[in-house]
Amino acid sequence: MPIEADAITWRTLLIACNIHDINDLSGVGEKVRQKLLELEPRRSGNFVMVANKYAEAGLWEKVTNRITPTLDDVARITGFSIDGLPVIGRDYKADECPGICSELLLSPRLLHPKNRCDVILKELLSFKDIPLVLVGAGLDPYVRAYVLYVIGCFLSPRRDHSSVPCMYLSLLRDVDAIQNYAWGAALLCQLHHTTWKNLKGQ
């Protein structure tokens, strides 16, 4: 080419490699992946495309060696805080969960019928319509339900994406203090743990 290829050109080549299923580890596809990450090391979309290609090929070692997110990455991409209190929930006994659920979410019916220490994610969607008459502390259960839903979907998702542990409710008791936790650090820990489990084939 008579001009220097920029990141857009390399990204287009990577997409073309994906379309034509070029997953060679020493040829064109690999060179394109390396060049793109070299040109735009801070662009999260590039990391996702490259990681997906390595994952499709079952090359989990390359995913972790090349594409290991940092606290700064998590903070920049998600906006979650990386400084603050540790995200350590309280383990409740099965007979305690209905009480804590009633107190903080106003209903024990949100609990999983078999695992009474898990809140069903779909049930949290009932909090999406907030009555206009609510103000102040009346909004707290809705805030808790929203944050618990985010935890269950993004921060610490279960394999079947159906529930979230009740233990996180202990961190949501004081709605004004939710911002004091290092949610981004917890997310990074979860990402590393999940990657490690995939490497081990669990």
PyRosetta script that sets phi, psi and omega in degrees:
from pyrosetta import init, pose_from_sequence

init()
pose = pose_from_sequence("MPIEADAITWRTLLIACNIHDINDLSGVGEKVRQKLLELEPRRSGNFVMVANKYAEAGLWEKVTNRITPTLDDVARITGFSIDGLPVIGRDYKADECPGICSELLLSPRLLHPKNRCDVILKELLSFKDIPLVLVGAGLDPYVRAYVLYVIGCFLSPRRDHSSVPCMYLSLLRDVDAIQNYAWGAALLCQLHHTTWKNLKGQ")
pose.set_psi(1, 140.7)
pose.set_omega(1, -179.4)
pose.set_phi(2, -73.4)
pose.set_psi(2, -13.1)
pose.set_omega(2, 179.0)
pose.set_phi(3, -121.2)
pose.set_psi(3, 160.6)
pose.set_omega(3, 178.3)
pose.set_phi(4, -73.0)
pose.set_psi(4, 128.4)
pose.set_omega(4, 179.9)
pose.set_phi(5, -71.2)
pose.set_psi(5, 132.1)
pose.set_omega(5, 178.1)
pose.set_phi(6, -95.9)
pose.set_psi(6, -177.2)
pose.set_omega(6, -176.6)
pose.set_phi(7, -61.5)
pose.set_psi(7, -35.5)
pose.set_omega(7, 179.7)
pose.set_phi(8, -62.9)
pose.set_psi(8, -40.7)
pose.set_omega(8, 178.4)
pose.set_phi(9, -63.2)
pose.set_psi(9, -45.6)
pose.set_omega(9, -179.5)
pose.set_phi(10, -66.5)
pose.set_psi(10, -37.3)
pose.set_omega(10, 178.2)
pose.set_phi(11, -65.2)
pose.set_psi(11, -39.9)
pose.set_omega(11, 177.2)
pose.set_phi(12, -62.3)
pose.set_psi(12, -41.3)
pose.set_omega(12, 177.0)
pose.set_phi(13, -63.2)
pose.set_psi(13, -40.0)
pose.set_omega(13, 179.0)
pose.set_phi(14, -63.6)
pose.set_psi(14, -42.5)
pose.set_omega(14, 177.7)
pose.set_phi(15, -62.8)
pose.set_psi(15, -40.6)
pose.set_omega(15, 177.4)
pose.set_phi(16, -62.6)
pose.set_psi(16, -40.7)
pose.set_omega(16, 176.7)
pose.set_phi(17, -60.9)
pose.set_psi(17, -40.2)
pose.set_omega(17, 179.5)
pose.set_phi(18, -66.2)
pose.set_psi(18, -42.8)
pose.set_omega(18, -179.4)
pose.set_phi(19, -62.5)
pose.set_psi(19, -42.2)
pose.set_omega(19, -177.3)
pose.set_phi(20, -92.2)
pose.set_psi(20, 10.1)
pose.set_omega(20, 175.7)
pose.set_phi(21, 55.1)
pose.set_psi(21, 42.6)
pose.set_omega(21, 175.4)
pose.set_phi(22, -88.3)
pose.set_psi(22, 102.9)
pose.set_omega(22, -176.5)
pose.set_phi(23, -120.2)
pose.set_psi(23, 32.2)
pose.set_omega(23, -179.7)
pose.set_phi(24, -66.9)
pose.set_psi(24, 142.4)
pose.set_omega(24, -174.4)
pose.set_phi(25, -93.2)
pose.set_psi(25, -8.3)
pose.set_omega(25, 179.8)
pose.set_phi(26, -131.3)
pose.set_psi(26, -0.5)
pose.set_omega(26, -175.8)
pose.set_phi(27, -105.9)
pose.set_psi(27, -140.5)
pose.set_omega(27, -173.3)
pose.set_phi(28, -59.4)
pose.set_psi(28, -50.6)
pose.set_omega(28, -177.2)
pose.set_phi(29, -56.0)
pose.set_psi(29, -45.0)
pose.set_omega(29, -179.1)
pose.set_phi(30, -67.3)
pose.set_psi(30, -40.4)
pose.set_omega(30, 178.7)
pose.set_phi(31, -63.5)
pose.set_psi(31, -39.8)
pose.set_omega(31, 178.8)
pose.set_phi(32, -63.8)
pose.set_psi(32, -45.3)
pose.set_omega(32, 179.6)
pose.set_phi(33, -60.4)
pose.set_psi(33, -46.5)
pose.set_omega(33, -179.3)
pose.set_phi(34, -61.7)
pose.set_psi(34, -45.3)
pose.set_omega(34, -177.5)
pose.set_phi(35, -65.1)
pose.set_psi(35, -40.8)
pose.set_omega(35, -179.2)
pose.set_phi(36, -64.1)
pose.set_psi(36, -44.8)
pose.set_omega(36, 178.7)
pose.set_phi(37, -67.3)
pose.set_psi(37, -29.9)
pose.set_omega(37, 178.0)
pose.set_phi(38, -70.5)
pose.set_psi(38, -41.8)
pose.set_omega(38, -177.9)
pose.set_phi(39, -73.7)
pose.set_psi(39, -38.8)
pose.set_omega(39, -177.9)
pose.set_phi(40, -130.4)
pose.set_psi(40, 73.1)
pose.set_omega(40, -176.4)
pose.set_phi(41, -70.0)
pose.set_psi(41, -15.0)
pose.set_omega(41, -176.8)
pose.set_phi(42, -103.0)
pose.set_psi(42, 0.9)
pose.set_omega(42, -178.0)
pose.set_phi(43, -89.0)
pose.set_psi(43, 113.6)
pose.set_omega(43, -173.6)
pose.set_phi(44, -65.0)
pose.set_psi(44, -33.5)
pose.set_omega(44, -179.2)
pose.set_phi(45, -60.7)
pose.set_psi(45, -36.7)
pose.set_omega(45, 177.6)
pose.set_phi(46, -63.4)
pose.set_psi(46, -43.5)
pose.set_omega(46, 179.9)
pose.set_phi(47, -62.0)
pose.set_psi(47, -40.0)
pose.set_omega(47, -179.9)
pose.set_phi(48, -64.6)
pose.set_psi(48, -45.8)
pose.set_omega(48, -179.8)
pose.set_phi(49, -62.1)
pose.set_psi(49, -44.1)
pose.set_omega(49, -179.5)
pose.set_phi(50, -67.5)
pose.set_psi(50, -43.8)
pose.set_omega(50, -180.0)
pose.set_phi(51, -61.8)
pose.set_psi(51, -41.5)
pose.set_omega(51, 179.0)
pose.set_phi(52, -61.3)
pose.set_psi(52, -40.3)
pose.set_omega(52, -179.3)
pose.set_phi(53, -66.4)
pose.set_psi(53, -43.8)
pose.set_omega(53, 177.1)
pose.set_phi(54, -63.4)
pose.set_psi(54, -40.7)
pose.set_omega(54, -179.3)
pose.set_phi(55, -64.5)
pose.set_psi(55, -40.7)
pose.set_omega(55, 177.5)
pose.set_phi(56, -58.3)
pose.set_psi(56, -35.1)
pose.set_omega(56, -179.3)
pose.set_phi(57, -85.3)
pose.set_psi(57, -0.1)
pose.set_omega(57, -179.6)
pose.set_phi(58, 73.8)
pose.set_psi(58, 21.3)
pose.set_omega(58, -177.5)
pose.set_phi(59, -96.0)
pose.set_psi(59, 66.1)
pose.set_omega(59, -176.6)
pose.set_phi(60, -64.0)
pose.set_psi(60, -29.4)
pose.set_omega(60, 178.1)
pose.set_phi(61, -62.4)
pose.set_psi(61, -40.5)
pose.set_omega(61, 179.0)
pose.set_phi(62, -67.7)
pose.set_psi(62, -35.7)
pose.set_omega(62, 178.5)
pose.set_phi(63, -60.2)
pose.set_psi(63, -47.8)
pose.set_omega(63, -176.8)
pose.set_phi(64, -74.9)
pose.set_psi(64, -35.3)
pose.set_omega(64, -179.0)
pose.set_phi(65, -72.3)
pose.set_psi(65, -38.3)
pose.set_omega(65, -174.3)
pose.set_phi(66, -92.9)
pose.set_psi(66, -32.6)
pose.set_omega(66, -167.3)
pose.set_phi(67, -126.6)
pose.set_psi(67, 58.9)
pose.set_omega(67, 178.7)
pose.set_phi(68, -94.9)
pose.set_psi(68, 113.0)
pose.set_omega(68, -179.4)
pose.set_phi(69, -70.3)
pose.set_psi(69, 152.9)
pose.set_omega(69, 178.3)
pose.set_phi(70, -114.0)
pose.set_psi(70, 174.0)
pose.set_omega(70, 176.4)
pose.set_phi(71, -59.2)
pose.set_psi(71, -40.4)
pose.set_omega(71, 178.6)
pose.set_phi(72, -62.1)
pose.set_psi(72, -40.0)
pose.set_omega(72, 177.9)
pose.set_phi(73, -60.8)
pose.set_psi(73, -46.5)
pose.set_omega(73, -178.8)
pose.set_phi(74, -62.6)
pose.set_psi(74, -45.2)
pose.set_omega(74, -179.7)
pose.set_phi(75, -62.4)
pose.set_psi(75, -42.7)
pose.set_omega(75, -177.3)
pose.set_phi(76, -70.1)
pose.set_psi(76, -43.3)
pose.set_omega(76, -174.6)
pose.set_phi(77, -76.9)
pose.set_psi(77, -43.7)
pose.set_omega(77, -173.6)
pose.set_phi(78, -97.9)
pose.set_psi(78, -26.9)
pose.set_omega(78, -174.3)
pose.set_phi(79, 83.4)
pose.set_psi(79, -0.5)
pose.set_omega(79, 177.9)
pose.set_phi(80, -71.0)
pose.set_psi(80, 143.8)
pose.set_omega(80, 179.2)
pose.set_phi(81, -68.3)
pose.set_psi(81, 139.6)
pose.set_omega(81, 177.5)
pose.set_phi(82, -107.9)
pose.set_psi(82, -8.3)
pose.set_omega(82, 176.6)
pose.set_phi(83, -113.4)
pose.set_psi(83, 142.4)
pose.set_omega(83, 177.0)
pose.set_phi(84, 142.5)
pose.set_psi(84, -161.9)
pose.set_omega(84, -178.8)
pose.set_phi(85, -69.9)
pose.set_psi(85, 147.2)
pose.set_omega(85, 178.0)
pose.set_phi(86, -67.9)
pose.set_psi(86, 145.4)
pose.set_omega(86, 179.5)
pose.set_phi(87, -88.2)
pose.set_psi(87, 87.7)
pose.set_omega(87, -179.7)
pose.set_phi(88, -128.2)
pose.set_psi(88, 107.4)
pose.set_omega(88, -179.1)
pose.set_phi(89, -81.0)
pose.set_psi(89, 169.8)
pose.set_omega(89, 178.5)
pose.set_phi(90, -100.0)
pose.set_psi(90, 128.3)
pose.set_omega(90, 176.2)
pose.set_phi(91, -75.6)
pose.set_psi(91, 120.4)
pose.set_omega(91, 177.5)
pose.set_phi(92, -96.8)
pose.set_psi(92, 147.5)
pose.set_omega(92, 172.2)
pose.set_phi(93, -76.3)
pose.set_psi(93, 156.8)
pose.set_omega(93, -176.3)
pose.set_phi(94, -55.7)
pose.set_psi(94, -36.0)
pose.set_omega(94, -178.8)
pose.set_phi(95, -77.5)
pose.set_psi(95, -13.1)
pose.set_omega(95, 177.6)
pose.set_phi(96, -87.2)
pose.set_psi(96, -25.9)
pose.set_omega(96, -172.9)
pose.set_phi(97, -61.5)
pose.set_psi(97, -43.1)
pose.set_omega(97, 178.0)
pose.set_phi(98, -59.6)
pose.set_psi(98, -37.9)
pose.set_omega(98, 179.6)
pose.set_phi(99, -66.4)
pose.set_psi(99, -45.9)
pose.set_omega(99, -179.5)
pose.set_phi(100, -67.8)
pose.set_psi(100, -34.7)
pose.set_omega(100, 178.3)
pose.set_phi(101, -68.4)
pose.set_psi(101, -40.5)
pose.set_omega(101, 177.7)
pose.set_phi(102, -65.3)
pose.set_psi(102, -41.1)
pose.set_omega(102, -178.1)
pose.set_phi(103, -68.1)
pose.set_psi(103, -46.1)
pose.set_omega(103, -171.5)
pose.set_phi(104, -96.7)
pose.set_psi(104, -24.6)
pose.set_omega(104, 179.9)
pose.set_phi(105, -120.7)
pose.set_psi(105, 3.3)
pose.set_omega(105, 174.8)
pose.set_phi(106, 70.6)
pose.set_psi(106, 6.9)
pose.set_omega(106, -179.2)
pose.set_phi(107, -160.5)
pose.set_psi(107, 129.2)
pose.set_omega(107, 174.3)
pose.set_phi(108, -80.1)
pose.set_psi(108, -8.6)
pose.set_omega(108, -177.9)
pose.set_phi(109, -70.1)
pose.set_psi(109, -8.0)
pose.set_omega(109, 179.5)
pose.set_phi(110, -77.3)
pose.set_psi(110, -12.8)
pose.set_omega(110, -175.8)
pose.set_phi(111, -77.4)
pose.set_psi(111, 148.0)
pose.set_omega(111, 178.0)
pose.set_phi(112, -65.5)
pose.set_psi(112, 134.6)
pose.set_omega(112, -177.1)
pose.set_phi(113, -63.9)
pose.set_psi(113, -32.2)
pose.set_omega(113, -179.0)
pose.set_phi(114, -91.5)
pose.set_psi(114, -48.8)
pose.set_omega(114, 178.8)
pose.set_phi(115, -102.3)
pose.set_psi(115, 95.3)
pose.set_omega(115, -173.0)
pose.set_phi(116, -69.6)
pose.set_psi(116, -1.3)
pose.set_omega(116, 177.4)
pose.set_phi(117, -104.1)
pose.set_psi(117, 12.8)
pose.set_omega(117, 177.7)
pose.set_phi(118, -120.2)
pose.set_psi(118, 140.1)
pose.set_omega(118, 175.2)
pose.set_phi(119, -96.4)
pose.set_psi(119, 132.8)
pose.set_omega(119, -179.9)
pose.set_phi(120, -73.7)
pose.set_psi(120, 124.5)
pose.set_omega(120, -177.4)
pose.set_phi(121, -59.9)
pose.set_psi(121, -43.5)
pose.set_omega(121, -178.4)
pose.set_phi(122, -60.6)
pose.set_psi(122, -33.1)
pose.set_omega(122, 179.5)
pose.set_phi(123, -66.6)
pose.set_psi(123, -28.6)
pose.set_omega(123, 179.2)
pose.set_phi(124, -67.9)
pose.set_psi(124, -20.3)
pose.set_omega(124, 178.4)
pose.set_phi(125, -65.9)
pose.set_psi(125, -18.5)
pose.set_omega(125, 178.1)
pose.set_phi(126, -65.9)
pose.set_psi(126, -14.0)
pose.set_omega(126, 179.1)
pose.set_phi(127, -89.2)
pose.set_psi(127, 2.4)
pose.set_omega(127, -175.3)
pose.set_phi(128, -71.5)
pose.set_psi(128, -26.3)
pose.set_omega(128, 178.3)
pose.set_phi(129, -97.7)
pose.set_psi(129, 105.6)
pose.set_omega(129, -176.3)
pose.set_phi(130, -94.5)
pose.set_psi(130, 124.3)
pose.set_omega(130, 176.8)
pose.set_phi(131, -59.7)
pose.set_psi(131, 135.6)
pose.set_omega(131, -176.4)
pose.set_phi(132, -66.1)
pose.set_psi(132, -20.3)
pose.set_omega(132, -177.6)
pose.set_phi(133, -79.0)
pose.set_psi(133, -12.5)
pose.set_omega(133, -177.8)
pose.set_phi(134, -76.2)
pose.set_psi(134, 137.3)
pose.set_omega(134, 175.0)
pose.set_phi(135, -143.0)
pose.set_psi(135, 163.7)
pose.set_omega(135, 174.3)
pose.set_phi(136, 55.9)
pose.set_psi(136, -130.2)
pose.set_omega(136, -176.5)
pose.set_phi(137, -65.0)
pose.set_psi(137, -19.8)
pose.set_omega(137, 177.3)
pose.set_phi(138, -64.0)
pose.set_psi(138, -22.6)
pose.set_omega(138, 178.6)
pose.set_phi(139, -83.8)
pose.set_psi(139, -14.8)
pose.set_omega(139, -174.0)
pose.set_phi(140, -54.3)
pose.set_psi(140, -45.9)
pose.set_omega(140, 178.8)
pose.set_phi(141, -60.1)
pose.set_psi(141, -33.2)
pose.set_omega(141, 179.7)
pose.set_phi(142, -70.4)
pose.set_psi(142, -39.7)
pose.set_omega(142, 176.8)
pose.set_phi(143, -64.5)
pose.set_psi(143, -45.7)
pose.set_omega(143, 179.6)
pose.set_phi(144, -60.2)
pose.set_psi(144, -43.7)
pose.set_omega(144, -179.4)
pose.set_phi(145, -62.5)
pose.set_psi(145, -41.7)
pose.set_omega(145, 179.5)
pose.set_phi(146, -63.3)
pose.set_psi(146, -48.5)
pose.set_omega(146, -178.7)
pose.set_phi(147, -64.5)
pose.set_psi(147, -40.7)
pose.set_omega(147, 178.5)
pose.set_phi(148, -62.9)
pose.set_psi(148, -37.2)
pose.set_omega(148, 177.3)
pose.set_phi(149, -64.4)
pose.set_psi(149, -44.0)
pose.set_omega(149, 178.0)
pose.set_phi(150, -61.7)
pose.set_psi(150, -41.7)
pose.set_omega(150, 178.0)
pose.set_phi(151, -60.7)
pose.set_psi(151, -46.7)
pose.set_omega(151, -177.5)
pose.set_phi(152, -68.6)
pose.set_psi(152, -27.4)
pose.set_omega(152, -178.6)
pose.set_phi(153, -92.6)
pose.set_psi(153, -36.5)
pose.set_omega(153, -170.8)
pose.set_phi(154, -119.4)
pose.set_psi(154, -43.7)
pose.set_omega(154, -171.9)
pose.set_phi(155, -78.2)
pose.set_psi(155, -44.1)
pose.set_omega(155, -177.3)
pose.set_phi(156, -145.7)
pose.set_psi(156, 64.1)
pose.set_omega(156, -175.7)
pose.set_phi(157, -71.8)
pose.set_psi(157, 142.0)
pose.set_omega(157, 172.5)
pose.set_phi(158, -77.3)
pose.set_psi(158, 161.7)
pose.set_omega(158, -178.1)
pose.set_phi(159, -59.4)
pose.set_psi(159, -37.5)
pose.set_omega(159, -178.5)
pose.set_phi(160, -93.5)
pose.set_psi(160, -0.1)
pose.set_omega(160, 177.5)
pose.set_phi(161, 53.6)
pose.set_psi(161, 34.9)
pose.set_omega(161, -176.9)
pose.set_phi(162, -108.9)
pose.set_psi(162, -19.4)
pose.set_omega(162, -175.0)
pose.set_phi(163, -149.9)
pose.set_psi(163, 169.4)
pose.set_omega(163, 178.0)
pose.set_phi(164, -136.0)
pose.set_psi(164, 138.2)
pose.set_omega(164, -178.3)
pose.set_phi(165, -61.4)
pose.set_psi(165, 139.8)
pose.set_omega(165, 178.5)
pose.set_phi(166, -63.3)
pose.set_psi(166, -21.4)
pose.set_omega(166, -175.7)
pose.set_phi(167, -58.1)
pose.set_psi(167, -27.4)
pose.set_omega(167, -179.4)
pose.set_phi(168, -69.9)
pose.set_psi(168, -19.7)
pose.set_omega(168, 179.1)
pose.set_phi(169, -60.7)
pose.set_psi(169, -29.7)
pose.set_omega(169, 179.7)
pose.set_phi(170, -62.7)
pose.set_psi(170, -26.6)
pose.set_omega(170, 178.8)
pose.set_phi(171, -83.1)
pose.set_psi(171, -12.9)
pose.set_omega(171, -174.2)
pose.set_phi(172, -106.0)
pose.set_psi(172, 3.4)
pose.set_omega(172, -177.8)
pose.set_phi(173, -56.1)
pose.set_psi(173, -52.6)
pose.set_omega(173, 177.6)
pose.set_phi(174, -93.6)
pose.set_psi(174, 102.1)
pose.set_omega(174, -175.1)
pose.set_phi(175, -59.9)
pose.set_psi(175, -35.7)
pose.set_omega(175, -179.6)
pose.set_phi(176, -69.2)
pose.set_psi(176, -19.9)
pose.set_omega(176, -178.3)
pose.set_phi(177, -92.7)
pose.set_psi(177, -4.9)
pose.set_omega(177, -178.4)
pose.set_phi(178, -56.9)
pose.set_psi(178, -37.0)
pose.set_omega(178, -178.5)
pose.set_phi(179, -68.5)
pose.set_psi(179, -12.5)
pose.set_omega(179, -176.9)
pose.set_phi(180, -82.8)
pose.set_psi(180, -6.5)
pose.set_omega(180, -177.3)
pose.set_phi(181, -91.3)
pose.set_psi(181, 151.4)
pose.set_omega(181, 179.7)
pose.set_phi(182, -87.3)
pose.set_psi(182, 70.6)
pose.set_omega(182, -177.0)
pose.set_phi(183, -63.4)
pose.set_psi(183, -35.5)
pose.set_omega(183, 178.8)
pose.set_phi(184, -64.8)
pose.set_psi(184, -39.7)
pose.set_omega(184, 177.7)
pose.set_phi(185, -64.8)
pose.set_psi(185, -38.2)
pose.set_omega(185, 177.7)
pose.set_phi(186, -65.3)
pose.set_psi(186, -39.3)
pose.set_omega(186, 178.0)
pose.set_phi(187, -63.6)
pose.set_psi(187, -43.4)
pose.set_omega(187, 179.0)
pose.set_phi(188, -62.1)
pose.set_psi(188, -41.6)
pose.set_omega(188, 177.0)
pose.set_phi(189, -59.9)
pose.set_psi(189, -43.6)
pose.set_omega(189, 178.8)
pose.set_phi(190, -63.4)
pose.set_psi(190, -41.5)
pose.set_omega(190, 178.5)
pose.set_phi(191, -61.2)
pose.set_psi(191, -45.8)
pose.set_omega(191, 179.7)
pose.set_phi(192, -65.5)
pose.set_psi(192, -40.4)
pose.set_omega(192, 179.8)
pose.set_phi(193, -63.7)
pose.set_psi(193, -44.5)
pose.set_omega(193, 179.9)
pose.set_phi(194, -64.5)
pose.set_psi(194, -42.2)
pose.set_omega(194, 178.2)
pose.set_phi(195, -62.6)
pose.set_psi(195, -43.5)
pose.set_omega(195, 179.4)
pose.set_phi(196, -61.2)
pose.set_psi(196, -42.8)
pose.set_omega(196, 178.9)
pose.set_phi(197, -62.7)
pose.set_psi(197, -39.5)
pose.set_omega(197, 178.4)
pose.set_phi(198, -66.1)
pose.set_psi(198, -37.6)
pose.set_omega(198, 177.2)
pose.set_phi(199, -62.7)
pose.set_psi(199, -37.7)
pose.set_omega(199, -178.7)
pose.set_phi(200, -82.6)
pose.set_psi(200, -5.3)
pose.set_omega(200, 178.3)
pose.set_phi(201, 73.5)
pose.set_psi(201, 30.1)
pose.set_omega(201, -178.9)
pose.set_phi(202, -95.3)
pose.dump_pdb("model.pdb")
